[in-house]
């Protein structure tokens, strides 16, 4: 199989990640639950991963890296931990349902006002509209770093400046960018960055988290066992315990830590991004002039995710994706991609789009096969 669905998950994981998970499953106990060798080894493994993530994301406090099962859980934790009843929140039409649905629920149940900044015909965020919406009294601006539909990047430093000028916080969904795009919380002025471990960070599924800047109060969303302060009636307020109720996925975090080592060994985020961008550009060059192909995205952006989404005439995206899988063994993602407002803005609500998303371990030969397959489908 030629796997070109890396925006969903990185299926071809480094052997070092697999080995780290297996070793952890044979040796780690439960971090923070006693002083046995297994519990202490688990705590050390988790702390090591926190340290690497803090360095990668430019988070000034290692203990402000809080683990969750995925970025959806991280975004729910951040949004519900920051936004209060009656608050006003601004987001965008580029967002995934992991942002939209928590905000919709707060709007329905807690009287939160939610505004959405739009985009242009290529799916590029309308920064002027966003700035107009971010008025004094806005509690938070929640924005993706890169669209999971188009791959278009958002200038999150610019958004952070807009938010802070109005006294608002900025929460960034880095699901499509962590590990493949430069992020520096301190330099960019980011308050919360939510990430998943199983995409650009090359880790296992079931890993993710949020990085929280110094001085930002994110109230506990989930409450439960922590291994410390067991007689406290409510969740302890110390970091990272306040946002980590229950047993952490130590086995998965061990794999995530190994994935971070692989990224560094390959030359860091910049090297990973350059490789993935080259693959996406090779594919784009090969398909953009095929008759009947419609492309979605701003491909002249200097920084963007390695995503190329397209349609073939008026054929349903699921039919095209199925044909690619059945005829050439090429895995892509059709449909709506959990991003309804983005598809509404692009006019692809009924047809969806076929998303090709490239990863570090894809090859030029695989890209060329995908190009040839689309030529054959159309002709």
C-alpha positions as CSV (number, residue, x, y, z in Angstrom):
1,X,0.0,0.0,0.0
2,X,1.1,3.5,-0.8
3,X,0.1,5.5,2.3
4,X,-0.8,9.1,1.5
5,X,-3.1,9.9,4.5
6,X,-0.5,11.2,6.9
7,X,-2.8,14.1,8.0
8,X,-4.9,11.4,9.6
9,X,-2.1,9.5,11.2
10,X,1.5,8.6,10.4
11,X,1.1,4.9,9.7
12,X,4.8,4.2,8.9
13,X,6.4,4.8,12.2
14,X,10.1,4.5,12.9
15,X,11.3,1.2,14.3
16,X,12.7,3.1,17.3
17,X,9.1,4.1,18.2
18,X,7.8,0.6,18.0
19,X,10.8,-0.7,20.1
20,X,10.3,1.9,22.7
21,X,6.6,1.0,23.2
22,X,7.4,-2.7,23.4
23,X,10.1,-2.1,26.0
24,X,7.9,0.2,28.0
25,X,5.1,-2.4,28.0
26,X,7.5,-4.9,29.5
27,X,9.0,-2.6,32.2
28,X,7.0,0.5,33.1
29,X,4.7,0.8,36.1
30,X,2.3,3.6,36.9
31,X,4.0,7.0,37.3
32,X,3.3,8.7,40.6
33,X,1.8,5.6,42.2
34,X,4.4,4.5,44.7
35,X,8.2,4.3,44.7
36,X,8.7,0.9,43.0
37,X,11.3,0.7,40.2
38,X,8.5,0.4,37.6
39,X,6.7,3.5,38.9
40,X,9.9,5.5,39.0
41,X,11.0,4.4,35.5
42,X,7.6,5.4,34.2
43,X,7.9,8.8,35.9
44,X,11.4,9.3,34.4
45,X,10.2,8.4,30.9
46,X,7.3,10.8,31.1
47,X,9.4,13.6,32.4
48,X,12.0,13.1,29.7
49,X,9.2,13.4,27.0
50,X,7.9,16.5,28.7
51,X,11.4,18.0,28.5
52,X,11.7,17.3,24.8
53,X,8.3,18.7,24.0
54,X,9.0,21.9,26.0
55,X,12.1,22.4,23.9
56,X,10.4,21.6,20.6
57,X,7.4,24.0,21.3
58,X,9.4,26.7,23.1
59,X,7.4,26.2,26.3
60,X,9.2,27.9,29.2
61,X,8.0,25.4,31.8
62,X,8.5,21.7,31.5
63,X,5.8,21.1,34.1
64,X,3.4,23.0,31.8
65,X,3.4,20.2,29.3
66,X,0.3,18.2,30.2
67,X,-0.5,14.9,28.5
68,X,-3.8,13.9,27.1
69,X,-4.9,11.0,24.8
70,X,-5.0,13.2,21.7
71,X,-5.4,16.8,20.5
72,X,-9.2,16.6,20.7
73,X,-8.9,15.9,24.5
74,X,-6.3,18.7,24.7
75,X,-8.5,21.2,23.0
76,X,-11.5,20.2,25.1
77,X,-9.3,20.7,28.2
78,X,-8.0,24.1,27.1
79,X,-11.4,25.4,25.9
80,X,-13.4,24.3,28.9
81,X,-10.6,25.3,31.2
82,X,-10.4,28.9,29.9
83,X,-13.8,29.8,28.7
84,X,-16.5,30.8,31.3
85,X,-20.3,31.1,31.1
86,X,-21.3,34.2,29.1
87,X,-17.8,34.7,27.6
88,X,-17.1,35.7,24.0
89,X,-14.8,33.5,21.8
90,X,-13.6,34.0,18.3
91,X,-12.5,31.2,16.0
92,X,-12.4,30.6,12.2
93,X,-14.1,28.5,9.5
94,X,-10.9,26.6,9.1
95,X,-11.4,24.7,12.3
96,X,-11.8,20.9,12.9
97,X,-14.7,19.7,14.9
98,X,-12.4,19.2,17.9
99,X,-12.6,23.0,18.2
100,X,-16.1,23.7,16.7
101,X,-18.1,21.1,18.8
102,X,-16.7,22.1,22.2
103,X,-17.5,25.8,21.4
104,X,-20.9,24.9,20.0
105,X,-21.7,23.1,23.3
106,X,-20.6,26.0,25.4
107,X,-22.7,28.3,23.2
108,X,-25.8,26.0,23.7
109,X,-25.3,25.3,27.4
110,X,-23.4,28.2,28.9
111,X,-24.4,31.2,26.8
112,X,-21.0,31.6,25.3
113,X,-20.9,33.8,22.2
114,X,-18.9,32.3,19.3
115,X,-17.9,34.2,16.2
116,X,-16.2,32.7,13.1
117,X,-13.8,34.6,10.9
118,X,-14.0,33.6,7.2
119,X,-11.6,32.9,4.5
120,X,-11.1,33.6,0.8
121,X,-11.8,31.3,-2.2
122,X,-8.5,29.4,-1.6
123,X,-9.3,28.8,2.1
124,X,-6.9,31.5,3.4
125,X,-7.9,33.0,6.6
126,X,-9.4,36.6,6.4
127,X,-7.1,38.3,8.9
128,X,-9.0,41.6,8.5
129,X,-12.3,40.0,9.5
130,X,-10.6,38.2,12.4
131,X,-9.1,41.5,13.7
132,X,-12.6,43.1,13.5
133,X,-14.1,40.3,15.5
134,X,-11.5,40.2,18.2
135,X,-12.8,43.1,20.3
136,X,-12.1,44.1,23.9
137,X,-13.9,41.7,26.1
138,X,-13.1,38.7,24.0
139,X,-12.0,35.8,26.2
140,X,-10.1,33.7,23.7
141,X,-9.2,33.2,20.1
142,X,-9.0,29.6,19.1
143,X,-7.3,28.9,15.8
144,X,-5.7,26.1,13.9
145,X,-2.0,26.4,12.8
146,X,-2.8,24.6,9.5
147,X,-6.0,23.5,7.9
148,X,-6.4,19.7,7.8
149,X,-8.4,20.2,4.5
150,X,-6.2,22.5,2.5
151,X,-2.9,22.5,4.3
152,X,-3.0,26.3,4.4
153,X,-1.0,27.7,7.3
154,X,-2.2,30.4,9.7
155,X,0.2,33.1,10.9
156,X,-0.3,32.3,14.6
157,X,2.1,35.0,15.8
158,X,0.0,37.5,14.0
159,X,-3.2,36.1,15.5
160,X,-1.6,36.1,18.9
161,X,-0.8,39.8,18.6
162,X,-4.4,40.5,17.6
163,X,-5.7,38.5,20.5
164,X,-3.4,40.1,23.1
165,X,-4.1,43.6,21.8
166,X,-7.8,43.0,22.8
167,X,-6.9,41.3,26.1
168,X,-7.8,37.9,24.8
169,X,-5.9,34.6,25.1
170,X,-4.9,32.5,22.1
171,X,-5.3,28.8,21.9
172,X,-3.6,27.0,18.9
173,X,-4.6,23.7,17.4
174,X,-1.3,22.3,16.3
175,X,-2.6,18.9,15.2
176,X,-1.3,19.3,11.7
177,X,1.9,21.2,12.5
178,X,3.6,19.9,15.6
179,X,6.7,18.2,14.4
180,X,6.5,19.6,10.9
181,X,6.4,23.4,11.4
182,X,8.3,25.8,13.6
183,X,6.5,26.6,16.8
184,X,8.0,28.8,19.6
185,X,5.5,29.8,22.2
186,X,7.6,32.4,23.8
187,X,8.7,34.1,20.5
188,X,5.2,33.9,18.9
189,X,3.3,34.8,22.1
190,X,1.2,31.7,22.2
191,X,-0.8,31.0,25.4
192,X,-1.9,27.4,24.8
193,X,-0.7,25.0,22.1
194,X,-2.6,21.7,21.7
195,X,-0.9,18.8,19.9
196,X,-1.3,15.2,19.0
197,X,1.5,12.6,19.1
198,X,0.5,10.3,16.3
199,X,1.0,12.6,13.3
200,X,4.0,14.8,12.7
201,X,5.6,13.8,16.1
202,X,5.8,10.2,14.8
203,X,4.5,8.7,18.1
204,X,1.7,6.2,18.8
205,X,-2.0,6.9,18.7
206,X,-3.4,7.6,22.2
207,X,-0.8,10.4,22.9
208,X,-1.1,14.2,22.8
209,X,-1.3,17.1,25.1
210,X,-1.2,20.8,25.6
211,X,1.6,23.3,26.4
212,X,0.6,26.2,28.6
213,X,2.5,29.4,28.9
214,X,3.6,30.9,32.2
215,X,0.8,32.7,34.0
216,X,-2.1,31.2,32.0
217,X,-4.8,29.7,34.2
218,X,-6.4,26.6,32.7
219,X,-8.9,25.2,35.2
220,X,-9.1,21.4,35.6
221,X,-11.6,19.9,33.2
222,X,-11.4,16.2,34.2
223,X,-10.9,15.2,37.9
224,X,-9.7,12.0,39.4
225,X,-6.8,10.1,40.7
226,X,-3.4,11.8,40.7
227,X,-1.2,9.7,43.0
228,X,-0.6,12.7,45.2
229,X,-2.7,14.7,47.6
230,X,-5.4,12.0,47.8
231,X,-7.3,13.7,50.6
232,X,-7.9,16.9,48.6
233,X,-11.6,17.0,47.7
234,X,-10.9,18.5,44.3
235,X,-8.2,18.2,41.7
236,X,-4.8,19.5,43.0
237,X,-3.8,22.8,41.4
238,X,-0.1,22.1,40.8
239,X,1.2,21.7,37.3
240,X,1.0,19.3,35.5
241,X,-1.2,17.4,37.9
242,X,-4.1,19.8,37.6
243,X,-4.7,18.7,33.9
244,X,-3.7,15.1,34.2
245,X,-6.4,13.1,36.1
246,X,-6.0,9.4,36.0
247,X,-3.2,7.1,34.7
248,X,-1.1,8.5,31.9
249,X,-0.4,6.4,28.8
250,X,3.2,5.7,29.8
251,X,3.7,3.1,27.1
252,X,2.6,5.5,24.4
253,X,4.5,8.4,25.8
254,X,7.7,6.3,25.7
255,X,7.0,5.8,22.0
256,X,6.3,9.6,21.6
257,X,9.6,10.3,23.2
258,X,11.4,8.1,20.8
259,X,9.6,9.8,17.9
260,X,10.9,13.2,19.1
261,X,14.4,11.7,19.1
262,X,14.0,10.6,15.5
263,X,12.9,14.1,14.5
264,X,16.0,15.5,16.1
265,X,18.3,12.9,14.5
266,X,16.9,13.7,11.1
267,X,17.9,17.4,11.4
268,X,14.9,18.7,13.3
269,X,11.5,20.1,12.3
270,X,13.0,22.2,9.5
271,X,14.5,19.2,7.8
272,X,11.3,17.2,8.2
273,X,9.2,20.1,6.8
274,X,11.5,20.5,3.8
275,X,11.3,16.9,2.9
276,X,7.5,16.7,3.2
277,X,7.1,20.0,1.3
278,X,9.2,18.7,-1.6
279,X,7.0,15.6,-1.9
280,X,3.8,17.8,-1.9
281,X,5.2,20.1,-4.5
282,X,6.3,17.2,-6.7
283,X,2.8,15.9,-6.6
284,X,1.2,19.3,-7.2
285,X,3.4,19.9,-10.2
286,X,2.4,16.5,-11.7
287,X,-1.4,16.9,-11.3
288,X,-2.3,20.6,-11.5
289,X,-2.6,20.6,-15.3
290,X,-4.6,17.4,-15.6
291,X,-7.9,18.2,-17.2
292,X,-10.9,18.1,-14.8
293,X,-8.7,18.4,-11.7
294,X,-9.9,21.0,-9.2
295,X,-7.4,22.0,-6.5
296,X,-8.2,23.5,-3.1
297,X,-5.6,25.6,-1.2
298,X,-3.1,28.5,-1.5
299,X,-0.1,26.7,-2.9
300,X,2.0,29.9,-3.0
301,X,2.3,30.1,0.7
302,X,6.0,30.0,1.9
303,X,5.0,27.7,4.8
304,X,2.1,25.2,4.6
305,X,1.4,21.6,5.6
306,X,2.2,18.8,3.0
307,X,-1.5,18.5,1.9
308,X,-2.9,18.6,-1.6
309,X,-6.7,18.3,-1.8
310,X,-8.5,17.9,-5.1
311,X,-11.5,16.7,-6.9
312,X,-11.9,15.0,-10.3
313,X,-14.7,16.7,-12.2
314,X,-18.0,16.2,-10.4
315,X,-17.2,12.6,-9.2
316,X,-17.9,12.1,-5.6
317,X,-14.6,12.2,-3.6
318,X,-15.3,8.8,-2.0
319,X,-15.5,7.2,-5.5
320,X,-12.2,8.6,-6.5
321,X,-10.5,7.6,-3.2
322,X,-12.0,4.0,-3.5
323,X,-10.7,3.8,-7.1
324,X,-7.2,4.8,-6.1
325,X,-7.2,2.2,-3.3
326,X,-8.6,-0.6,-5.4
327,X,-6.7,0.1,-8.6
328,X,-3.3,1.3,-7.3
329,X,-3.3,0.6,-3.5
330,X,-3.1,4.3,-2.8
331,X,-4.6,5.4,0.6
332,X,-6.1,8.8,0.6
333,X,-8.9,10.5,2.6
334,X,-12.2,11.6,1.0
335,X,-15.2,13.3,2.4
336,X,-15.6,16.2,4.9
337,X,-12.5,15.6,7.1
338,X,-14.4,16.7,10.3
339,X,-14.2,20.3,9.1
340,X,-17.8,21.3,8.0
341,X,-17.3,25.1,7.9
342,X,-14.2,24.8,5.7
343,X,-16.1,22.7,3.2
344,X,-19.0,25.1,3.2
345,X,-16.6,27.9,2.5
346,X,-15.0,26.0,-0.4
347,X,-18.3,24.9,-1.8
348,X,-17.5,21.1,-1.4
349,X,-20.2,20.2,1.1
350,X,-21.8,17.5,-1.2
351,X,-18.7,16.3,-3.1
352,X,-16.1,16.5,-0.4
353,X,-12.5,16.5,-1.5
354,X,-9.8,13.8,-1.9
355,X,-6.9,14.7,0.4
356,X,-3.4,13.6,-0.4
357,X,-1.1,14.2,2.6
358,X,2.6,13.4,2.6
359,X,4.9,12.2,5.3
360,X,8.6,12.0,5.9
361,X,8.8,8.4,5.0
362,X,7.0,8.7,1.6
363,X,9.2,8.4,-1.5
364,X,9.4,10.2,-4.8
365,X,8.4,6.9,-6.5
366,X,5.2,6.7,-4.5
367,X,4.3,10.3,-5.4
368,X,4.9,9.5,-9.1
369,X,2.6,6.5,-8.9
370,X,-0.1,8.7,-7.5
371,X,0.3,11.2,-10.3
372,X,0.1,8.5,-12.9
373,X,-3.0,7.0,-11.2
374,X,-4.8,10.3,-11.5
375,X,-3.8,10.7,-15.1
376,X,-5.2,7.2,-15.8
377,X,-8.4,8.0,-13.9
378,X,-9.1,11.1,-15.8
379,X,-8.1,9.8,-19.2
